[in-house]
Amino acid sequence: MAEELGLDYEISTEGYRGRDACSPDFLALNPNGMIPVIDDGGFILWESMAITLYLAKKHGGPLGPASTEEDGLMTQWSFWVMTEFEKPALELILHRGGLPEDKRDESRAQKAAQSLRRPLGVLDHALADREYLVGGRFTVADLNVGSVLNWARSAPEVLSSFAGVTAYLDRVRARPGFKALRELQRGAKLPSWVEKRVARGAGGS
Ligand SMILES: N[C@@H](CCC(=O)N[C@@H](CS)C(=O)NCC(=O)O)C(=O)O
């Protein structure tokens, strides 16, 4: 979102060590011991979708809502992707690559992939007559939905049945902000404690 808005920002993982081992300074920022959390000139906010909605509204422009109704729809799609989509999508990516090979269970991945069919159908229907979810333009709703929907690429056997969603995901992935994020992730050196947690099969996202 910071990239899409052209904001100056700095990424820090100082004090973050995974939920159970964060420094007291980090826990003062986010008592859940999780990322993301932002410090916006002393204003602290956690929960990823709350953060992106906040930034979109604060900085205005086409990414944020132009009316209370648009605000409602952007909130709706953000809550929807978290509550109806994220859990099986996370299970899917963990068991198709996120976990060490000996901890992966393909039958769990297949079950998760199948349970994405219903929400994918809802999204496909919503996109039948439009390119973006709200207001005929790319908004925070697409940024939030797209970021989680992207995980469904690990289930091509299911995603390929939804042509509208597939084309939509391609549009979202072509955004400069999305590309910049991929570059960041590719270039980021994982701290050694993350590698150890993954090796232990600690899970998480
Ligand atoms: N609901 C939270 C979830 C955040 C979350 O799952 N963060 C993961 C990294 S992506 C984390 O910090 N996990 C730490 C752990 O599980 O120890 C959000 O959307 O911000």
The ligand as an SDF file (V2000), in Angstrom:
LIG
                    3D

 20 19  0  0  0  0  0  0  0  0999 V2000
   -4.4300  -11.1430   11.4490 N   0  0  0  0  0  0  0  0  0  0  0  0
   -3.0660  -10.7120   11.3650 C   0  0  0  0  0  0  0  0  0  0  0  0
   -2.1810  -11.9020   11.1020 C   0  0  0  0  0  0  0  0  0  0  0  0
   -0.7180  -11.5160   11.0560 C   0  0  0  0  0  0  0  0  0  0  0  0
    0.1920  -12.7160   10.9090 C   0  0  0  0  0  0  0  0  0  0  0  0
   -0.2450  -13.8610   10.7620 O   0  0  0  0  0  0  0  0  0  0  0  0
    1.4780  -12.4300   10.9410 N   0  0  0  0  0  0  0  0  0  0  0  0
    2.4770  -13.4800   10.8810 C   0  0  0  0  0  0  0  0  0  0  0  0
    3.4680  -13.2130    9.7850 C   0  0  0  0  0  0  0  0  0  0  0  0
    2.6740  -13.0150    8.2190 S   0  0  0  0  0  0  0  0  0  0  0  0
    3.2680  -13.4620   12.1740 C   0  0  0  0  0  0  0  0  0  0  0  0
    3.7210  -12.4180   12.5900 O   0  0  0  0  0  0  0  0  0  0  0  0
    3.4220  -14.6370   12.7930 N   0  0  0  0  0  0  0  0  0  0  0  0
    4.2410  -14.7540   13.9630 C   0  0  0  0  0  0  0  0  0  0  0  0
    4.1400  -16.1170   14.5800 C   0  0  0  0  0  0  0  0  0  0  0  0
    3.2260  -16.8660   14.1980 O   0  0  0  0  0  0  0  0  0  0  0  0
    4.9570  -16.4110   15.4260 O   0  0  0  0  0  0  0  0  0  0  0  0
   -2.9230   -9.6660   10.2410 C   0  0  0  0  0  0  0  0  0  0  0  0
   -3.5790   -9.8200    9.2010 O   0  0  0  0  0  0  0  0  0  0  0  0
   -2.1770   -8.6950   10.4210 O   0  0  0  0  0  0  0  0  0  0  0  0
  1  2  1  0
  2  3  1  0
  2 18  1  0
  3  4  1  0
  4  5  1  0
  5  6  2  0
  5  7  1  0
  7  8  1  0
  8  9  1  0
  8 11  1  0
  9 10  1  0
 11 12  2  0
 11 13  1  0
 13 14  1  0
 14 15  1  0
 15 16  2  0
 15 17  1  0
 18 19  2  0
 18 20  1  0
M  END
$$$$
